Amino acid sequence: MLTDISDVLADPVDGSPLNLDSDSSRLESSSGRYYDVAGPGYATLTVDEVHADRADDDGMVTARETFLSRGHYAPFVEAVTGAVQLALDDAGVADDERPVICEIGAGTGYYLSHTLDDVDGARGVGIDLSVPAAERLATCHPRVGAVVADARHRLPLRDSSVDVITVVFSPSNPAEFARVLRPGGQVVVLTAEAGHLTELREPLGILDVPEGKVEQLVESSSGWFEPVGEPELVEFTMRLDQESIATQTGMSPSARHIPSDLLAERAAQLPDHMSLTARATVTRLRVR
């Protein structure tokens, strides 16, 4: 809920603190600007209009919710949650504190809600560009506050207000991450590796994940961050039926780049069940 995280939110225009009014219907900045809280409980905190062409639409969000709810990516969820626990331990966050965990590109809140279940008392900030995602994100967990914002620009968060940032298959913004992290805070990034879902690439006409994405992440963040330990490769095999394959492809960027009827036609020619390789790396970064 936004009431749990209002003390970390900031005006996206000038970074001044935001506070909820008495009936929690809008956020007011000390500069005098107002941002309405939508019915489901999320706030849109952007300078410009939301670019719907870059945000997941309702169909993609529904596909993601369906696929993830079946537990196919459970090893990824466990790896991210474990890395968050390590980051909090490194920062010396006590068990009775209420750390703030912010997920960038939080989608429906599947990863964030699982992490909050594992970290007693933690508060979650879920940021996503998609309004359909925010509608689900706002109700995914009683300790999550949902925000519609473009993470490529200034984050609507106060300086030094977040303990851990998680980024799951989403773009990073290292300069902003360094600004909003508290001293000792870390970023936990889950990055797809080459070979991820490789069995689907050729039959569906989907490009493979390029090599060296983790190295690129570390290099692009080097002005602000340094790695903590060695990146952890998480690899496992999933046995999926055609429906699960359809929801997986429907939730991915391929859903935007391949016409839906063509994607459905190709998917219908796949076997009833397939074994697919899942490969991604968890990297922890700390401020230099």
N, C-alpha and C positions, 0 to 999 in steps of 0.2 A: 504493500500500500504506500501511496505517496506520503502519508503521514509519518511513516517510519524513516523516510529518507529526505524529508524537506530540508533538513539541516545541512545537506551536502549539495543541493541544487543551486545553480547560478543562472543569471540572465545570460542567454546566448549572445546578446548584443555587446554588453560591457563587462560581464563577469560579476556583477553585483549580486549579493545574496538574494535568494528567492524564499518566500515564506508563504505557507498556506493561510488563506483567510479562515474566519471562524467556522464556516460551514464546509470547508474543504472543497469549494467549488471552483476556485481559481488560485493561481500563484501570483504573488505581487513582489516585484523587485523594489529594492531601495531607491532605484532610479525612477519609479513610478509606472513601469510597464506592467501589464497584466497578461496572464496566460491561462486560458480556461482549462479546467479538468474535464475531460470527456466522460460520458456516462459510465463506461466500464472501469474508469479509474486511472487513465493515463493522461499525460500532458504532452502537447506538441511544443517543443522548445527549439525552434529553428529561426534563423534570421530571414531566410527566403522560404518560398513555398516548397513543399516536399516534392522531390522529383520522382513521380510515380513510375517513370520508365526505368529507373534504377532500383526501385524497391520491389520486393516480392509481392505478387498479387495474391488474391484470396485463394486461388487454386493451388499456387505453390506453397502457401502457408498451410493449407489443409493437408496437402500431400506430406509435408514435413511432419506435421503433428501425427499423422497416421503412421508413417514409417518409424519415427522415433519411439512412439508409444509401444511398439512391439518389441522393443529392447534389442534391436539388431546392432546398435552402436554402443551397447552397454560397456564394453572394454574401453572405448574412448571416454565415456562419462567417468568411469572409475579412475582413469589415468589423469584426467583434468582435475577431478576432486582431490586426488592424492597430491598432485602438484600444488594445489591451493593450500592444503594443510601444511606442506613443507614450507611454502612461502610465509605463512603465518607464524610457523615455528621459528624460521630464520629471523623474522622481525620481532620476535619476543612478545607476540600478542598473547595476553593471558586468557585463560579459559573463561573468565567471568567478564571479559570485554565484549563489546558488540561491534566487531569489525565490519567494514563496508566492502562488499565484493561487487565489482561492476563488470558486467559482460557486454562487450561490444558486438553488435550484430546478434543480439540475444534470441531473435526469432520468437518462438512460442514459449521460451523459458525452460526448456527441457533440461539443459545442462545446468543452468543457474539454480533451478529449484532442487535438483539432486545435490548440488554442492551445499546449499543452505540446510538441507536435511542432515548433512554430515557435520556441519559446523554450528554447534549450538549458539543461538542468539545472534548469529550473523545477519546482517541486512543486505539485501540485494538491490542493485540498480541495473535494470535491463534497458539497453539503448538499442533501438533499431529504426531504420528508415521507413519501414513498412507499417502503415496504419492497421491492416488486418492482423499483422503479427502482434502489434501493441495491444490490440483488443484481447488477444489470448494471453499475452504476457502479463497483463494487469491482474489476471485472476489465477495465475499458475501456482502461486505460493503466497501465504499470508504475510511474508516478510519481503516481498518483491515490490518495488515501485517501477512502473513502466514509463519510458520516455521515448517519444518519437524525435529523433535528431539525426543529423548527418555527421557521422563520426570522422569524416574527412576534414571537417572544419572545427572550430572551437567547440569543445565539449561543454554542455551546460552543467558543469560541476565546479565547485569551489576549489581553489588551490589547496593542495595537501589534504584532501578530504577522503581519499580512497586507500584501502589497505592492499587490495589485490585487484588487478584487472585481468579478465580472461578474454581471449580472442579465439573463437572456434570457427575455423574455415572462413574468416572474415578479414578485411583489410585492417592494417595497423596505422596508427598516427603517433609515432614515438614522441614527438615534441609535446603533444598534448598529454600523453600518458605520463611523461616526466613531470609535467606541471601539476597534475591532479593527484599523483601518488604521495602518500605520506612518507616521511623518512623511513627507509628500510623496506618500503613496499616493493612489490614485484609484479611483472606481467607474465601471465601463463598463456602460451600460444599453442594451439593445436593446428598443425599444418599438414595438408595432404601431401603424400609422397608419390613419386613416380611409381606406377604399378597399382595405385589405388583403383579398385573396380576395373582392373585391366580387361577382364573377361567381357565387359559390356562395351568397351570402346569401339571395336571394329564393327560388331553387328548393329550398333545404334548410331554409328558415325559421330562419336564424341571424341574430342581431342584428349590425349593423355595428359596427365600432370607433368609439367616439365621437370627435369632434373635440377637439383640445387636450390630448391625454394627455401630451405632452412638457412642455407648459407647466405642467400639474398636477404632474408629477414634480419640476420645478425649484422650484415654489412650495412643495411639501410638504417638500422637502429643504433649504429656504433657511435654516433655523435651524442647520444643520450644514455645508452644502456650497454651493459656487458652481460654475457651469458653466465648463468649460475650452474656449475657442473656441466655434464654432457647431456645433449638432447637425448630423449628417450623415444626409441622407435616402438610403436604399438602396431602389431600386425596380427590378424586373425582371419579365419574363414567363416563366411556366412552362407547358410543354405536358404535361398530365397525362392518363393514361388513367383509366378508372373505378376500377381497383384502387388507384392512388396517391391518387385523390380520397377513396376510402373510408378509407385509412389516415390521411390528413391530418385528416379530420373525426373519425375515431376517436380521435386523440391529443389533440384539443382539448377545452376545457371543454364544448363542445356535446354531447360524448358523455355527459356527466352530466345535461344538462338536457333532452335530447330522447330519448324511448324508442328503444332500439337498433333495434327492428323498423320503427318509423316512419322513422328516419333511413336505414335500408337501403332501404326502399321508395322514398323520395324520390331517393336516390342512383342507384337502378337506372333511373330515368327520365331521367337525364342522358345527353348524347351519349357515344359511345365515347371521345372525346378532347376536352379543353377547354383553351383558353389562359386562364390565371389570372394576375392581377396580384398580385405580392408587394410590400408596402410597409411599411417599418419605419425607425425613426430610431435612430442610435447617438448617445448623449449621454455625454460624460465629465464627471465631477464631482470636485472636490477639496475637502478640508476647508477651511473658512474660517479 
